[in-house]
Amino acid sequence: MTIKALNNTTAELRATFLNYFKSCGHEVIPSASLIPQNDPSLMFTNAGMVPFKNVFLGQETRPYRRAATAQKVVRAGGKHNDLDNVGYTARHLTFFEMMGNFSFGDYFKAEAIEFAWTLLTEGFALPKEKLLATVYAEDEEAASLWRRIAGLSDDRIIRIGTNDNFWRMGDTGPCGPCSEIFYDHGPDVWGGPPGSPEEDGDRFVEIWNLVFMQFFEGEDGTRSSLPRPSIDTGMGLERFAAVMQGKQNVWETDLLYGLVEATAALTHTDTAGTMLPSQRVVADHLRSSAFLISDGVLPARDGRGYVLRRIMRRAMRHLKRLGATEPMFYRLVPKLVSEMGAAYTELRNYEALITETMRGEEERFIALLDRGMALLDQELDKLGSGAVLPGDVAFKLYDTYGFPLDLTQDALRERHVDVDVAGFETAMQSQRARARAAWTGSGDEATDSIWFDAVEKFGATDFAGYDSEKTEASIQMIVKGGDIVLEAAPGDEIAVILNRTVFYGESGGQAGDHGHLSASGIDVEITETQRRNHDLIVHYGTVRQGPVRVGASVTAEIDGDRRRDTRAHHSATHLLHEALRRKLGAHVTQKGSLNDPDRLRFDFSHPQAMTAAELQAVEQDVNAMIRASHPVLTREMTPESAQNEGAMALFGEKYGEKVRVVSMGAAETDRNAYSIELCGGTHVHNTGEIGVFRILSESGVAAGVRRIEAVCGRKAEELARQTEQSLKDIAALLRVPVADAKARVQSLMDERKSLERKLADLQVKMASTTTAADQEKIGEITFIPRFIENLPARELRNAAENAVKKQQNTVIAALSDADGKGSIVIGVTPDLTEKVDAVSLVRAAGDVMGGKGGGGSKTLAQAGGPNPEKDKVFAKMREILAQL
């Protein structure tokens, strides 16, 4: 049954693996997101079994009992972090593909070993004599199976007694022994078999790990047999490709070498000799960055976004080491898409967003890089040989210039200088302490535990609210003050779980419903509805009439008007999303939204502020779709079918075996609908129900993220009425018809401008006219202090200049307090400039006024400040002049 890939390309190896297990009755499951949907303890999906964790724990069921995947994986944060090693070793990567087959209580050790051995030796035609296996020292069953199924002799079955060959999901829970398959490159390569002193060499390389999940480990450390033992296996595609392509490191395999060559071509460096570490770093980090962005991660100062920024900036610094003088990381995206876009269509779908995100981040980083490196060089000059860079300097590079610690360490690697990591962490903790001191909040861990138990006991809430506003239901649980109770009295604030509900739980940006739970003698006013673990819908409210008891039958009815306003805003958001993509480009992707009865808020990826013309065009497009009264169609299908239909998925959302597809603007069978998205929210039945759409504002909320706020339906009508009434009120004040209000306002503005000009001219004339009473003699110098209320700063100069004309031996200080701040102009006649100049006087006056600087010429200078106290300012002038 040789099914060996023709050329052993990475793509062919991936397809061969999946097709083989499909032929063996496995469901081939597409790769899950790099953002774990079922394990908040993980930064990224770091193993092939992560998407199936709840299945192994018994908390989730699937319609299949055996599966196979090629799962995208990132190890660049938390426990599994290979970032520092990438580029300097033969195998380490931050992004790789983990191929695996899984059994959920279906088959066990014998079948797993037979599947693996058959695929390797017959499917991929690897020589049997090149393969050996490890087993956990106590797992004699596995050793016996390797002898029987594969014919391995005892010297090629290596027993390992350490935890390296015993797998655990956590401190407690499912666990079991492992069996690893190794490939022998031959005696020409240094290294020894696993367990030997030379095991770190490259001769023997692990290609497949089979995990036999057969025990449950309790808190006391005791193990009991699982009733349904399961299988979890993992084969790193890149490492296996190196074996199949006769290479001893992953960088020489077809896919990665293609990316290395693209990097070399872009930077005009050579790959003919030994590959440069920087070329490897760029090739690997390109994949990590692009896949993370396609799964909804954007560069940020914390969390997943911070790890992405570390990866991107590390690649960008290595591009600079290769000679790059301008942004070029983003220019490698088309090569990656051509290599992997067929297997991972998200790269194609979000290519524009990936490109724009990389370009913007690189432009910002390049601006900081030179300054940060200059600081680093400056600090290194202070250090002696063998010294360590102080932690506070490393923190300053991080805090001020955006240098992650590992980037600083990487920059110092070639200079053989270490970093005081403990000092860096101390500085980081101090900053976090300051941040915590400025923040207050409360956790809900106890209640979260209650909801988790509720899911175990009751399962998901049956939601019947897409087409109904009322349903009959039974109360399954009541929570009061964080405790489960059997009944609640009037006045009690409670949370309620029903077996069935029409209340939409807040999620996907849509606000939760309000309404009532009612029956004879029962009324609970619901003021918040939340969606918890696994589609559990929790109703929060106050008992108005009771008592309310567990098991009671009630009518659950939502506030219909509130729901209709909310769903109108939600449907308008879908139209807005598509209109933005059509007007601004395919890089526009939703980054967050809020849909409630009063408005919609939509955050989207776009590098710059929208123009007034763009906003108008988008608003017109949305209203055109509303006026066309297109039906809003909803269908359920598999995620793959939805993707084939062209549906857009939203970042960060979890999608199960079936998804709900909402399309607007075409027939149900037409994949060219105006808008087609995966969405579990409630929507209008016809776009005409939205009524009208009005944009209120457009603003920036983060680097590369813009926000639009808008209203529609009844709220848009209210806005129109308020605007119209305001215009009528203005027209009434002006005593003109509404149609003439604009012209009248313009006329009044012109009149005011003319009067202000005349007043300023009069003030300047008055300020320029001096009498003997205005003048003071300070020694031989004539001093003229003038304070003019509300004279604009731009007019002071003319006043002072005119006042000293035809004067001799005179200094004038013209001071004003217009617009809530002080301005002063000093004029000095030319015959006095050898004794005193206007600039020195005006700076002294500015200091008194609380300002900084000031300047001009020796005869005329100007300054300002927030405190124009004339007595203090003029006293300072007299003091200086008296000393001349």
FIDRENDO-110037 format. One record per residue (C-alpha): x negated, y negated, z. Coordinates in steps of 0.001 Angstrom, whole numbers. Example, Ala and Ser with C-alpha at 12.3 -4.5 7.8 and 13.67 -1.06 7.14 Angstrom:
-12300/4500/7800
-13670/1060/7140
This chain:
0/0/0
-2801/-2429/-797
-1317/-5915/-849
-4628/-7701/-671
-4447/-11361/-1712
-5915/-11860/-5171
-8461/-14538/-4308
-8135/-14550/-524
-7323/-18255/-471
-5952/-19579/2798
-2516/-20037/1225
-2529/-16480/-113
-3603/-15040/3228
-801/-16890/5000
1785/-15679/2487
472/-12098/2596
722/-11978/6392
4296/-13286/6466
5485/-11150/3539
4052/-8016/5150
5935/-8536/8388
9073/-9515/6496
8863/-6132/4747
8593/-4569/8214
11915/-6028/9346
10667/-9243/10949
12511/-12549/10625
10061/-15082/9193
10531/-18263/11220
9209/-21635/9981
6644/-23384/12137
8124/-25304/15040
7194/-28900/15823
3873/-29721/17463
5960/-31393/20187
7171/-28535/22441
10938/-28557/22789
11197/-26107/25691
8160/-26777/27876
7588/-30330/29211
4373/-29156/30889
2665/-28883/27487
1215/-31851/25629
1389/-30050/22271
2334/-26656/20902
-938/-24843/21608
-73/-21229/20800
2187/-19317/18458
4394/-18039/21277
5343/-21488/22630
8554/-21819/20525
9670/-18394/21851
8841/-18998/25521
12465/-19120/26672
13228/-15954/24708
10473/-14088/26556
11778/-15525/29863
15297/-14313/29085
16720/-17849/29084
17544/-17861/25391
18688/-15274/22869
18092/-15155/19125
20002/-13237/16437
16831/-11200/15727
14566/-9039/17908
11367/-9226/15873
9837/-12281/14223
6722/-13518/12423
5383/-17059/12056
2528/-19204/10868
2691/-21793/13638
856/-25112/13465
-1114/-25672/16658
-3040/-28588/18191
-5550/-28186/21000
-6723/-31666/21861
-5345/-32421/25295
-4671/-30821/28648
-5897/-27305/29464
-6624/-26374/25853
-8852/-29169/24565
-11381/-28425/21814
-11885/-32046/20747
-15472/-32482/21985
-16694/-29358/20208
-15209/-30082/16788
-17828/-30717/14148
-20689/-29197/16128
-19692/-25501/16204
-18769/-22912/13597
-15187/-22335/14737
-13726/-25078/16937
-10800/-27045/15487
-8214/-29383/17000
-5620/-28270/14424
-5222/-24718/13216
-2555/-22256/12155
-1734/-19318/14420
-191/-16399/12578
1666/-13953/14778
4262/-11243/15034
6638/-10944/17984
8907/-8337/19469
11587/-9339/21942
12215/-5990/23616
12260/-4167/20280
8939/-2378/19684
5859/-2141/21878
2201/-1072/21913
2203/1735/19393
4066/-194/16714
2068/-3404/17332
-1234/-1543/16928
7/305/13843
1291/-2901/12208
-2039/-4649/12813
-4239/-1748/11704
-2204/-1090/8547
-2208/-4748/7512
-5937/-5209/8117
-7185/-2004/6523
-4622/-1443/3783
-3079/-4833/3231
-6276/-6877/3426
-8563/-3906/2652
-11031/-4612/5446
-13504/-1744/5919
-12465/328/8951
-16063/666/10075
-16272/-3135/10415
-13492/-3249/13022
-13502/-2565/16739
-11021/-3241/19549
-11063/-4327/23171
-8532/-3185/25764
-7926/-4144/29358
-9973/-1808/31545
-6878/-335/33236
-4875/66/30016
-5665/3672/29104
-2449/3838/27067
-3765/1222/24609
-7130/2962/24344
-5398/6250/23547
-3275/4581/20862
-6354/3052/19203
-7917/6529/19056
-4765/8130/17657
-3518/5441/15251
-6768/3860/14050
-9130/6741/14623
-11530/4525/16568
-14228/6335/18508
-14731/5542/22175
-17814/3421/21453
-15624/1115/19297
-12963/748/22016
-14448/-1658/24539
-12888/-1915/27983
-12857/-5412/29487
-12068/-5754/33173
-11744/-9528/33388
-8758/-11829/32921
-9959/-12412/29348
-7969/-9303/28474
-4988/-9849/30748
-2432/-12496/29732
-147/-14499/32009
2553/-16981/31087
2041/-18753/34422
1324/-18128/38086
4463/-15993/38136
6549/-14440/35383
5922/-12146/32411
2366/-10879/31971
449/-7981/30517
-2781/-6593/29110
-4301/-7683/25802
-6057/-5866/23008
-8325/-7884/20738
-9505/-6869/17280
-13044/-7902/16317
-14787/-7955/12949
-18480/-7059/12675
-20446/-9306/10274
-23336/-6839/10416
-26842/-6633/11886
-28121/-9524/9770
-26174/-11891/12032
-27315/-12355/15635
-24958/-11423/18425
-23533/-8532/20358
-20095/-6960/20882
-17675/-8385/23465
-18795/-7752/27012
-22478/-7657/26079
-25090/-10293/27000
-25175/-11402/23341
-21377/-11759/22973
-21658/-15492/22275
-23407/-14797/18979
-21660/-14879/15615
-21994/-11237/14599
-18714/-10088/16177
-15763/-12446/15709
-12285/-11998/17178
-9639/-12017/14446
-6443/-10874/16204
-5155/-10723/19781
-2295/-8389/20685
-536/-9178/23970
1476/-6377/25568
4015/-8152/27778
5065/-5348/30135
5034/-6660/33730
6647/-9324/35857
4301/-10839/38455
5973/-12134/41611
4864/-14918/43921
3182/-12389/46214
1076/-11042/43337
2912/-7738/42987
3800/-6525/39507
6919/-4702/38396
7667/-3257/34966
9814/-5343/32649
13008/-3603/31518
12313/-4673/27919
8561/-4923/27216
7686/-7337/24424
4890/-8165/21988
3145/-11482/21269
217/-11550/18840
-1985/-14302/17472
-4361/-14475/14505
-6112/-17768/13781
-5689/-18296/10044
-8849/-20350/9596
-11056/-17841/11418
-9506/-14949/9517
-9969/-16796/6218
-13690/-17098/7016
-13890/-13319/7386
-11906/-12636/4233
-13914/-15140/2206
-17279/-13827/3432
-18122/-16967/5434
-19546/-17249/8910
-17881/-20554/9783
-14442/-21995/9145
-15807/-25082/7397
-16839/-23078/4344
-13347/-21673/3768
-11446/-22977/762
-9008/-25325/2526
-11388/-26947/4996
-14246/-27101/2515
-11927/-28892/103
-11238/-31540/2762
-14950/-31808/3596
-15740/-32308/-115
-13042/-34993/-359
-14602/-36760/2626
-18058/-36519/1061
-16799/-37896/-2254
-15041/-40775/-550
-18112/-41737/1496
-20668/-40914/-1253
-22433/-38397/964
-23741/-34970/28
-22487/-31451/868
-25081/-29610/-1194
-27241/-28949/1868
-26045/-28513/5418
-22651/-29992/6096
-22816/-33112/8261
-20976/-32920/11617
-19216/-36187/10731
-17817/-34661/7536
-16410/-31781/9566
-14913/-34094/12187
-13085/-36149/9550
-11731/-33050/7786
-10374/-31551/11006
-9019/-34779/12478
-7261/-35590/9211
-5114/-32490/9648
-4389/-33130/13338
-3484/-36770/12739
-1265/-36170/9726
668/-33297/11289
1185/-35153/14572
2499/-38225/12750
4796/-36060/10629
6228/-34643/13878
6982/-38098/15249
3892/-39057/17261
2561/-42601/16768
-641/-44121/18189
-121/-45468/21726
-1938/-46209/24992
-620/-43151/26816
848/-39705/26401
793/-37904/23075
304/-41185/21252
-2937/-41758/23163
-4283/-38338/22185
-3401/-39077/18548
-5190/-42425/18789
-8278/-40670/20236
-8327/-38212/17356
-7842/-40895/14703
-10415/-43278/16148
-12954/-40511/16512
-12525/-39692/12811
-12749/-43367/11884
-15999/-43814/13811
-17465/-40808/12022
-16386/-42304/8693
-18334/-45404/9659
-21350/-43196/10445
-20989/-41807/6926
-21235/-45337/5538
-17604/-46457/5353
-17264/-50246/5476
-13502/-50475/4970
-10406/-48425/5900
-10455/-45123/4041
-9119/-42413/6400
-5661/-42835/4871
-7096/-42288/1390
-7641/-38616/2274
-3918/-37979/2839
-3085/-37088/-814
-5747/-34352/-766
-4288/-32863/2419
-758/-33003/1011
-1867/-31257/-2179
-3548/-28505/-111
-866/-27907/2536
2296/-29695/1397
3786/-26595/-187
3644/-24623/3071
4494/-27605/5305
6948/-29842/3485
6964/-32387/6308
3635/-33627/4954
5303/-34481/1655
8431/-35877/3257
6475/-38235/5523
3446/-38926/3360
4261/-42641/3154
4618/-42929/6941
1395/-40976/7549
-476/-43209/5116
830/-46481/6536
226/-45397/10147
-3363/-44415/9402
-4031/-47556/7419
-2686/-49858/10149
-4520/-48046/12952
-7805/-48116/11047
-7509/-51812/10270
-6956/-52565/13967
-9741/-50277/15084
-12329/-51612/12642
-11732/-55086/14069
-12599/-53760/17541
-15295/-51260/16611
-18132/-53670/15881
-17487/-55646/19061
-17261/-52489/21158
-20439/-51026/19670
-22227/-54341/20265
-21250/-54152/23947
-22421/-50545/24067
-25775/-51448/22498
-26143/-54327/24913
-25573/-52063/27908
-27883/-49377/26561
-30689/-51935/26264
-30423/-52424/30032
-30795/-48723/30753
-34085/-46916/31102
-34969/-43538/29646
-32682/-40725/30817
-30233/-43166/32392
-26453/-42737/32504
-23948/-45263/31147
-22001/-46693/34140
-18387/-45607/34392
-17101/-49170/34648
-18733/-49978/31293
-17098/-46941/29696
-13780/-48073/31168
-14231/-51586/29788
-14806/-50078/26348
-11562/-48154/26789
-9479/-50935/28293
-10696/-53833/26150
-11767/-52265/22874
-9625/-49144/22747
-12566/-46701/22950
-11325/-43404/24469
-13886/-41857/26810
-14665/-39013/24429
-15358/-41500/21620
-17902/-43276/23823
-19436/-39920/24729
-19518/-38979/21068
-21245/-42253/20158
-23858/-41622/22844
-24417/-37988/21923
-26949/-38841/19208
-28776/-41106/21662
-28967/-38388/24332
-27217/-40581/26918
-24533/-39317/29312
-21593/-41213/30800
-20713/-41503/34485
-17371/-39747/34049
-16566/-39905/37774
-17045/-43677/37699
-14821/-43934/34642
-12080/-41933/36370
-12374/-44129/39464
-11828/-47245/37349
-8945/-45524/35565
-7302/-44529/38843
-7611/-48084/40131
-5777/-49332/37071
-3072/-46684/37510
-2691/-47660/41177
-2138/-51267/40136
443/-50131/37595
2250/-47973/40195
2342/-50893/42626
4217/-52911/40017
6735/-50161/39286
9563/-48610/41307
11678/-45648/40390
13189/-42424/41690
13009/-38824/40588
15849/-36354/40191
13967/-33082/40548
16473/-31482/42942
19427/-32231/40696
17506/-31088/37619
17046/-27740/39382
20809/-27570/39939
21466/-28118/36225
18925/-25460/35317
20743/-22995/37594
24052/-24088/36068
22799/-23174/32598
21784/-19750/33894
25230/-19251/35411
27614/-20890/32950
25686/-21338/29697
26215/-24247/27322
29336/-26417/27577
31794/-25829/24750
32026/-29221/22989
35347/-29814/21239
35009/-33546/20730
34210/-33896/17037
37871/-33942/16035
39714/-34307/19350
39922/-36869/22129
41642/-34581/24640
41358/-30943/25748
42330/-28640/28588
39400/-27530/30745
38411/-25813/33964
36078/-27305/36593
33079/-24976/36997
30879/-27003/39343
31000/-30185/41423
27836/-31925/42623
27979/-34628/45276
24940/-36448/46650
22603/-33910/45067
24408/-30909/46658
26800/-28381/45153
30219/-28681/46830
33529/-26867/46453
35721/-29968/46600
35586/-33770/46608
37868/-36403/48121
39076/-39789/46802
36236/-42316/46725
33545/-39650/46269
31045/-40145/43451
30522/-36781/41798
29096/-34941/38809
31292/-32320/37179
30637/-29414/34810
33548/-28166/32707
33802/-25013/30632
35017/-27122/27697
34942/-30855/27016
35588/-33595/24470
33169/-35933/26259
30019/-36513/24204
26913/-36328/26382
24414/-39137/25773
21782/-37908/23309
20305/-38717/19928
20711/-42425/20675
24518/-42205/21052
25979/-43355/24363
28033/-40893/26385
31814/-41089/26557
33966/-42570/29326
37453/-41404/30260
39407/-39362/32818
39822/-35832/34164
43407/-35553/35277
46052/-33136/36537
48894/-33227/39044
47415/-34999/42071
43968/-35305/40415
42273/-38225/38701
38535/-38543/38200
37346/-41635/36341
34310/-40681/34221
31895/-43569/33664
28866/-41667/32320
28308/-38441/30418
24854/-36871/30034
23523/-33888/28135
21208/-31720/30229
19232/-28523/29624
20462/-26354/26779
23541/-28391/25852
24969/-28534/29341
27265/-31592/29465
27522/-33310/32857
30356/-35758/33634
29623/-38457/36235
32434/-40381/37878
34507/-41328/40907
37464/-39466/42396
40462/-41817/42250
43036/-39240/43345
42437/-35854/44914
41159/-33665/46351
39349/-32175/43355
38359/-28519/43666
36168/-26080/41763
38358/-23896/39549
41005/-26579/39022
42498/-26948/35558
42365/-30516/34240
42974/-32470/31082
39742/-34041/29869
40521/-37185/27854
38078/-39783/26581
38536/-43531/26168
39544/-43416/22496
38812/-47054/21674
35338/-46796/23181
34615/-43625/21188
35832/-45189/17939
33627/-48250/18434
30642/-46064/19300
30983/-43725/16343
31417/-46669/13969
28057/-48004/15145
26525/-44529/14859
27707/-44050/11279
26542/-47554/10398
23094/-46609/11748
22862/-43794/9181
23730/-46213/6372
21257/-48775/7740
18475/-46166/7843
18949/-45304/4182
19344/-48935/3100
16037/-49776/4788
14290/-46885/3031
15641/-48024/-328
14682/-51665/166
11376/-51308/2058
10025/-47903/1031
9926/-44219/1940
7612/-44889/4894
10598/-46180/6872
11517/-43597/9488
13699/-43813/12567
11674/-44299/15753
14566/-44725/18142
18179/-45841/18253
21023/-46840/20519
24674/-46608/19546
27231/-47786/22071
30634/-49499/21820
29179/-53005/21688
26310/-52766/19187
23705/-50678/17488
19944/-50906/17927
17680/-49258/15388
13880/-48936/15664
11994/-47981/12521
8466/-47710/11181
7427/-50745/9127
4154/-52687/9311
5493/-56248/9110
8485/-58492/9801
11304/-58359/7273
12053/-61449/5223
15427/-63152/5244
15988/-61914/1681
15243/-58308/2687
17638/-58491/5633
20358/-59920/3431
19834/-57201/820
20019/-54450/3452
23175/-55913/4971
24789/-56156/1533
23926/-52519/723
25456/-51235/3957
28637/-53269/3453
28909/-52040/-141
28916/-48445/1141
31540/-49381/3752
33803/-51028/1156
33519/-47963/-1096
35273/-45920/1632
33213/-42780/1027
34194/-39675/2987
31794/-38709/5777
31161/-34998/5427
29771/-32653/8079
28493/-29135/7493
26665/-26529/9547
23741/-24709/7968
20272/-23424/8719
17474/-25994/9086
15870/-24619/5925
19054/-25065/3890
19502/-28569/5261
15947/-29442/4277
16569/-28090/779
19618/-30338/594
17337/-33301/1301
18551/-33926/4868
16296/-36043/7080
15492/-34735/10540
14935/-37142/13406
11627/-37192/15275
11655/-35523/18668
15031/-33827/18201
15404/-30109/18885
17175/-28093/16193
18362/-24534/16679
19314/-21755/14310
22192/-23868/12960
22179/-27608/12438
24884/-30163/11742
24359/-32124/8534
26121/-35475/8108
26311/-36885/4571
27792/-40142/3318
28264/-41422/-192
28769/-38351/-2382
30676/-35131/-2869
29910/-32301/-480
27963/-30343/-3085
25964/-33349/-4294
22518/-33333/-2683
22020/-36888/-3940
24300/-38340/-1276
23482/-41908/-258
22664/-40725/3269
22169/-37165/4473
20762/-36499/7950
20690/-33836/10630
22792/-35211/13478
24818/-33813/16341
26628/-37081/17105
30181/-38172/16414
30998/-40126/13251
33787/-41834/11372
35691/-39730/8851
35383/-42368/6141
32841/-45186/5793
35726/-47634/5431
36522/-47068/9132
33297/-48936/10000
34991/-52136/8870
32143/-54583/8379
28444/-54642/9272
26490/-57681/10486
22794/-57861/11400
22166/-59937/14530
18354/-59875/14723
15114/-58276/13528
12015/-58160/15743
8865/-56225/16536
8729/-53794/19490
5321/-52118/18983
2503/-51872/16481
4120/-50760/13223
7617/-50508/14728
10417/-52999/14044
13893/-53282/15588
17224/-54319/14084
20246/-55094/16250
23641/-55218/14581
27380/-54964/15175
30203/-53515/13144
33913/-52860/13269
35812/-54682/16009
32610/-56174/17430
31733/-57677/14050
35240/-59105/13836
34827/-60635/17305
31527/-62156/16213
33177/-63635/13121
35996/-65098/15231
33548/-66585/17725
31445/-68061/14938
34504/-69510/13233
35802/-70997/16490
32400/-72541/17229
32406/-74140/13791
35925/-75487/14342
34881/-76915/17732
31883/-78627/16139
34050/-80054/13353
36531/-81356/15933
33746/-83111/17855
32552/-84653/14615
36129/-85575/13623
35762/-84118/10147
37244/-81100/8350
35311/-77827/8767
34196/-78005/5139
32510/-81372/5817
30834/-80391/9099
27466/-79494/7572
27196/-82773/5671
28216/-84745/8753
25618/-82983/10942
22951/-83670/8329
23973/-87324/8228
23752/-87613/12024
20346/-85950/12020
19109/-88406/9395
20498/-91328/11427
18812/-90033/14581
15520/-89618/12783
15745/-93190/11495
16563/-94536/14958
13709/-92570/16519
11359/-94073/13948
12567/-97591/14690
12318/-97001/18439
8788/-95661/18088
7792/-98676/15981
9242/-100997/18628
7449/-99123/21416
4166/-99328/19525
4688/-103034/18917
5467/-103653/22593
2529/-101523/23712
209/-103332/21301
1186/-106764/22606
-819/-107819/25627
-691/-110865/27833
-2956/-112182/30519
-748/-110471/33060
-1484/-107095/31452
-5238/-107490/31712
-7577/-106750/34580
-11166/-107889/34992
-13552/-105179/36198
-16915/-106906/36247
-17364/-108294/32763
-15014/-105738/31166
-11368/-106424/30396
-9252/-103337/31255
-5701/-102992/29912
-3733/-100092/31513
-477/-99392/29636
2131/-96763/30588
4844/-96282/27937
7651/-93908/28836
8691/-91291/26252
6386/-92546/23516
5420/-89490/21380
1736/-88602/21522
1336/-89228/17782
2355/-92895/18312
-41/-93589/21198
-2996/-93785/18863
-1435/-96644/16878
-529/-98476/20106
-4065/-98304/21489
-5681/-99109/18158
-3515/-102186/17630
-4033/-103399/21214
-7842/-103685/20905
-7849/-105326/17501
-9421/-108787/17612
-10455/-108096/21235
-13943/-108041/22671
-15418/-106472/25765
-12127/-104582/26277
-10985/-101068/27224
-7342/-100016/26864
-5815/-96875/28370
-2417/-96038/26778
-579/-93295/28713
2765/-91597/27956
4911/-88785/29413
6956/-87788/26360
8339/-84227/26017
7484/-83277/29590
3720/-83592/29260
1167/-86325/29417
-895/-87846/26606
-3526/-90582/26852
-5451/-92569/24260
-8528/-94640/25211
-9573/-97545/22989
-12993/-99257/23421
-14058/-102338/21477
-17228/-101777/19413
-19308/-104233/21487
-18938/-101969/24570
-19858/-98573/23085
-23475/-98778/24235
-22223/-98947/27837
-19267/-96568/27629
-17564/-94555/24903
-13929/-93573/24577
-14642/-89802/24576
-16246/-89741/28044
-13413/-91857/29471
-10647/-89762/27923
-12165/-86498/29181
-12278/-87906/32703
-8629/-88924/32369
-7759/-85467/31003
-9321/-83833/34061
-7122/-85942/36351
-4079/-84904/34293
-4941/-81192/34614
-5874/-80796/30962
-9010/-79609/29216
-11233/-81224/26658
-10192/-84216/24613
-12069/-85900/21808
-12324/-88516/19126
-14824/-91284/18375
-16697/-93742/20608
-14022/-96364/19982
-10868/-94186/20022
-10257/-90823/21749
-7242/-88783/22894
-6504/-86105/25517
-3524/-84519/27254
-2443/-82685/30384
607/-81556/32337
356/-84181/35122
563/-87754/33731
424/-89558/37120
-382/-93077/35986
-1689/-94384/39333
-4265/-91596/39606
-5273/-91791/35946
-5734/-95574/35917
-7535/-95464/39277
-10036/-93071/37761
-10589/-95403/34814
-11174/-98379/37155
-13634/-96311/39188
-15724/-95438/36117
-15666/-98951/34693
-16660/-100453/38050
-19838/-98377/38024
-21060/-99776/34687
